[in-house]
């Protein structure tokens, strides 16, 4: 195995932390209006729309295969991608260059050499629609051998108020009925070298994952940061933040934890590099620059 004192690129969208592999996967892409991010307008040269990846991560550690988040799920081409969890009814303007929008997670897993039967755990950073879509489409578990983990406060916030036929509610209640659903606990190790930490604000049950092995560390940040501009200015929010003030406090807390430390941050929604470091001056440094020698 590679030296434990390096984090090596396996490719532009994969890294190794000690002996733990992390692969960035994509369910699709879309464009959001800049007004979706309060405080962003006026800070971009072309502020009309913001590119967003609907991402997920695959972790291989100690014989375990863990999927972090599950995209929008299967969606008919052309269906509007209105974030159902948004407090604003903002229809993203989908780029004509990306006609398939979302629904690509199965293909991404296949490209990573992972069958859906191989996944033993799915960790949902939170229960927004763009993170739970493939867990059980139409109430049928897509990962038949996986236990699905989630933050308990999100159930009352998003599942209970949802309509009886809401896709997310149907999926999660089906998993619960089959005994495949279990809540996360702050500080719990969900797999060797993988610990979850409660990071509320974007949702009340939002979790971040820390991956650590052989003195190296990466953080899967979930939706604490949704666009790179939030790291330079954590006062920039998102219309989908359940508690905007707490969300900002959580952004500032995690900036303090990772800035200038060499920790690799993994962001599911960033449009370009999914893995990066944050320097002491809050410059985002893509991990593609990490040496493999």
C-alpha positions as CSV (number, residue, x, y, z in Angstrom):
1,X,0.0,0.0,0.0
2,X,1.1,3.6,-0.5
3,X,3.0,5.4,2.2
4,X,0.7,6.4,5.1
5,X,2.1,9.9,5.2
6,X,0.7,11.0,1.8
7,X,-2.7,11.6,0.4
8,X,-2.5,10.4,-3.2
9,X,-4.7,11.0,-6.2
10,X,-6.1,7.9,-7.8
11,X,-7.6,10.1,-10.5
12,X,-9.1,13.6,-10.7
13,X,-12.1,12.4,-8.7
14,X,-10.5,9.9,-6.2
15,X,-8.1,10.1,-3.3
16,X,-6.6,7.8,-0.7
17,X,-6.4,8.8,2.9
18,X,-4.0,6.4,4.5
19,X,-5.5,3.1,3.5
20,X,-9.0,4.5,2.9
21,X,-10.3,5.2,-0.6
22,X,-12.7,8.0,-1.3
23,X,-14.3,8.3,-4.7
24,X,-16.4,11.3,-5.8
25,X,-19.5,10.3,-7.8
26,X,-22.0,12.4,-9.7
27,X,-25.7,11.9,-10.0
28,X,-26.0,15.0,-12.3
29,X,-25.6,18.7,-12.7
30,X,-27.9,21.7,-12.7
31,X,-28.0,25.4,-12.6
32,X,-29.4,27.4,-9.8
33,X,-30.3,31.1,-9.9
34,X,-27.9,33.2,-7.9
35,X,-30.8,34.5,-5.8
36,X,-30.9,31.0,-4.3
37,X,-27.8,32.0,-2.3
38,X,-28.6,35.1,-0.3
39,X,-25.6,37.5,-0.2
40,X,-24.1,36.1,-3.4
41,X,-25.5,38.7,-5.8
42,X,-23.0,41.4,-6.5
43,X,-20.1,39.1,-5.6
44,X,-19.9,37.3,-9.0
45,X,-19.0,38.7,-12.4
46,X,-21.9,36.7,-14.0
47,X,-24.4,36.2,-11.2
48,X,-27.5,35.0,-13.1
49,X,-27.0,31.3,-12.5
50,X,-24.7,29.1,-10.4
51,X,-23.5,25.6,-11.5
52,X,-24.2,22.9,-8.9
53,X,-23.2,19.2,-9.0
54,X,-25.5,16.7,-7.4
55,X,-22.8,14.6,-5.9
56,X,-22.1,11.6,-3.7
57,X,-19.0,9.8,-2.3
58,X,-18.0,6.2,-2.1
59,X,-15.7,5.1,0.7
60,X,-13.8,1.8,0.8
61,X,-12.4,1.0,4.2
62,X,-11.6,-2.1,6.2
63,X,-13.6,-4.4,3.8
64,X,-16.6,-2.0,4.0
65,X,-18.2,-0.1,1.1
66,X,-20.0,3.1,2.2
67,X,-22.0,5.4,0.0
68,X,-22.4,9.0,1.3
69,X,-25.6,10.5,-0.1
70,X,-27.7,9.2,-2.9
71,X,-28.6,11.9,-5.4
72,X,-32.0,12.9,-6.8
73,X,-32.7,9.4,-8.0
74,X,-34.4,8.4,-11.3
75,X,-36.1,11.4,-12.8
76,X,-37.8,11.7,-16.2
77,X,-35.8,13.8,-18.6
78,X,-37.1,17.3,-18.7
79,X,-38.8,17.2,-15.2
80,X,-38.1,20.5,-13.5
81,X,-35.5,20.3,-10.8
82,X,-37.2,22.5,-8.2
83,X,-35.5,21.9,-4.8
84,X,-38.5,20.7,-2.8
85,X,-36.7,21.7,0.4
86,X,-36.2,25.3,-0.7
87,X,-38.0,28.1,1.2
88,X,-38.1,29.9,-2.1
89,X,-39.9,28.5,-5.2
90,X,-37.0,28.9,-7.5
91,X,-36.8,26.8,-10.7
92,X,-33.2,26.1,-11.7
93,X,-32.4,26.9,-15.3
94,X,-31.0,23.7,-16.6
95,X,-28.1,24.1,-19.1
96,X,-28.9,22.9,-22.6
97,X,-25.4,21.3,-22.6
98,X,-26.5,18.9,-19.8
99,X,-29.8,17.5,-21.0
100,X,-29.8,14.5,-18.7
101,X,-29.7,16.6,-15.6
102,X,-29.6,13.9,-12.9
103,X,-30.1,10.2,-12.5
104,X,-26.4,9.2,-13.2
105,X,-25.5,7.7,-9.8
106,X,-25.8,4.0,-11.0
107,X,-23.6,4.6,-13.9
108,X,-21.0,6.4,-11.7
109,X,-21.0,3.4,-9.3
110,X,-20.5,1.1,-12.2
111,X,-17.6,3.2,-13.4
112,X,-16.1,2.9,-9.9
113,X,-16.4,-0.9,-10.1
114,X,-19.1,-1.2,-7.5
115,X,-22.4,-3.1,-7.8
116,X,-25.3,-1.8,-5.8
117,X,-25.3,-5.1,-3.9
118,X,-21.7,-4.3,-2.7
119,X,-22.8,-1.2,-0.8
120,X,-23.2,-2.2,2.9
121,X,-24.0,1.3,4.4
122,X,-25.5,4.4,3.0
123,X,-24.9,7.5,5.1
124,X,-27.3,10.4,4.3
125,X,-25.7,13.7,5.4
126,X,-29.3,15.0,5.5
127,X,-32.8,14.3,4.1
128,X,-33.1,16.8,1.3
129,X,-34.4,15.5,-2.0
130,X,-31.1,15.7,-3.8
131,X,-29.4,13.4,-1.3
132,X,-31.9,10.6,-0.8
133,X,-33.2,9.8,-4.3
134,X,-31.7,6.4,-4.9
135,X,-32.1,4.8,-1.5
136,X,-35.5,3.3,-2.3
137,X,-37.2,4.6,-5.5
138,X,-40.9,3.8,-5.4
139,X,-40.3,2.2,-2.0
140,X,-37.9,-0.5,-3.4
141,X,-34.5,-0.5,-1.7
142,X,-32.0,0.1,-4.4
143,X,-29.0,-1.1,-2.3
144,X,-30.4,-4.4,-1.1
145,X,-27.6,-5.2,1.4
146,X,-27.2,-1.7,2.9
147,X,-28.3,-0.2,6.1
148,X,-29.3,3.5,5.6
149,X,-28.2,6.0,8.3
150,X,-29.5,9.5,8.9
151,X,-29.8,12.3,11.4
152,X,-32.9,11.9,13.6
153,X,-34.0,15.5,13.7
154,X,-34.5,15.5,9.9
155,X,-37.3,13.0,10.2
156,X,-39.6,15.4,12.0
157,X,-38.5,18.3,9.8
158,X,-39.0,16.7,6.4
159,X,-40.6,13.3,6.5
160,X,-43.5,13.8,8.8
161,X,-44.8,17.0,7.1
162,X,-44.4,15.5,3.6
163,X,-47.5,14.3,1.7
164,X,-48.3,10.6,1.9
165,X,-47.2,10.1,-1.7
166,X,-44.0,12.2,-1.5
167,X,-41.2,10.2,-3.0
168,X,-38.8,10.8,-0.2
169,X,-41.3,9.8,2.4
170,X,-42.3,6.7,0.5
171,X,-38.7,5.7,0.2
172,X,-37.7,6.3,3.9
173,X,-40.8,4.7,5.3
174,X,-40.3,1.6,3.2
175,X,-36.7,1.3,4.5
176,X,-38.0,1.8,8.1
177,X,-40.6,-0.9,7.7
178,X,-37.9,-3.3,6.5
179,X,-35.6,-2.5,9.4
180,X,-33.0,-1.0,7.0
181,X,-33.0,2.5,8.5
182,X,-31.1,3.7,11.6
183,X,-30.3,7.0,13.1
184,X,-26.8,8.4,13.5
185,X,-25.2,9.4,16.8
186,X,-22.7,12.3,17.1
187,X,-19.2,11.1,17.2
188,X,-20.1,7.6,16.1
189,X,-17.7,5.5,13.9
190,X,-19.9,4.2,11.1
191,X,-17.0,2.3,9.5
192,X,-13.3,1.9,10.2
193,X,-11.7,5.4,10.2
194,X,-15.1,7.1,9.4
195,X,-16.7,9.2,12.1
196,X,-19.9,11.3,11.9
197,X,-20.3,14.7,13.5
198,X,-23.5,16.6,13.9
199,X,-23.4,19.9,11.9
200,X,-26.8,21.5,12.1
201,X,-28.2,24.6,10.4
202,X,-28.6,23.6,6.8
203,X,-31.0,21.0,8.3
204,X,-31.4,20.2,12.0
205,X,-30.1,16.6,11.4
206,X,-27.2,17.5,9.1
207,X,-24.0,15.4,9.6
208,X,-20.4,15.8,8.4
209,X,-18.1,12.8,7.9
210,X,-14.5,12.8,9.1
211,X,-12.2,10.2,7.4
212,X,-8.9,9.7,9.2
213,X,-6.2,7.1,8.9
214,X,-2.4,7.1,9.6
215,X,-2.2,10.7,10.6
216,X,-4.2,11.9,7.6
217,X,-7.6,13.5,7.5
218,X,-10.4,14.4,5.1
219,X,-13.8,15.9,5.8
220,X,-16.9,15.2,3.7
221,X,-18.7,18.4,4.4
222,X,-22.2,17.7,3.1
223,X,-24.1,20.9,2.5
224,X,-22.3,23.0,5.1
225,X,-20.7,24.6,2.0
226,X,-22.7,24.5,-1.2
227,X,-20.6,26.9,-3.3
228,X,-17.0,27.9,-3.1
229,X,-17.9,31.6,-2.4
230,X,-19.2,30.6,1.0
231,X,-15.6,29.8,2.2
232,X,-14.4,33.3,1.4
233,X,-17.6,34.8,2.9
234,X,-19.5,32.4,5.2
235,X,-22.3,34.9,5.6
236,X,-23.5,33.8,2.1
237,X,-26.4,31.5,2.8
238,X,-28.7,29.2,0.8
239,X,-32.5,29.4,0.4
240,X,-32.5,25.7,1.5
241,X,-30.9,26.4,4.9
242,X,-33.5,25.5,7.5
243,X,-31.9,27.8,10.1
244,X,-29.8,30.4,8.4
245,X,-28.2,31.8,11.5
246,X,-27.1,28.3,12.7
247,X,-26.0,27.4,9.2
248,X,-23.7,30.4,9.1
249,X,-22.3,29.5,12.6
250,X,-21.7,25.9,11.4
251,X,-19.9,27.2,8.3
252,X,-17.6,29.4,10.4
253,X,-17.0,26.5,12.9
254,X,-15.9,24.2,10.1
255,X,-13.8,26.8,8.4
256,X,-12.0,27.1,11.7
257,X,-11.4,23.4,11.9
258,X,-10.0,22.9,8.4
259,X,-8.4,26.2,7.4
260,X,-4.6,26.0,7.2
261,X,-4.5,22.4,8.6
262,X,-3.8,20.4,5.5
263,X,-7.2,18.6,5.9
264,X,-8.7,17.7,2.6
265,X,-12.3,18.9,2.2
266,X,-14.8,17.0,0.0
267,X,-17.8,19.0,-1.2
268,X,-20.7,17.3,-3.0
269,X,-22.0,20.3,-4.8
270,X,-18.9,22.1,-6.0
271,X,-18.9,22.2,-9.8
272,X,-15.2,21.6,-10.5
273,X,-12.8,19.9,-8.1
274,X,-14.6,17.8,-5.5
275,X,-11.5,17.6,-3.2
276,X,-9.5,20.6,-2.0
277,X,-7.6,22.2,0.9
278,X,-8.3,25.6,2.4
279,X,-5.1,27.6,3.0
280,X,-4.6,30.0,5.9
281,X,-5.8,32.9,3.7
282,X,-8.9,30.9,2.8
283,X,-7.7,30.2,-0.7
284,X,-9.2,27.0,-2.2
285,X,-6.4,24.7,-3.3
286,X,-7.6,21.8,-5.5
287,X,-6.1,18.5,-4.5
288,X,-5.3,17.6,-8.1
289,X,-2.2,19.6,-7.3
290,X,-1.1,17.0,-4.7
291,X,2.1,15.2,-5.7
292,X,2.1,11.4,-6.1
293,X,5.8,11.1,-5.6
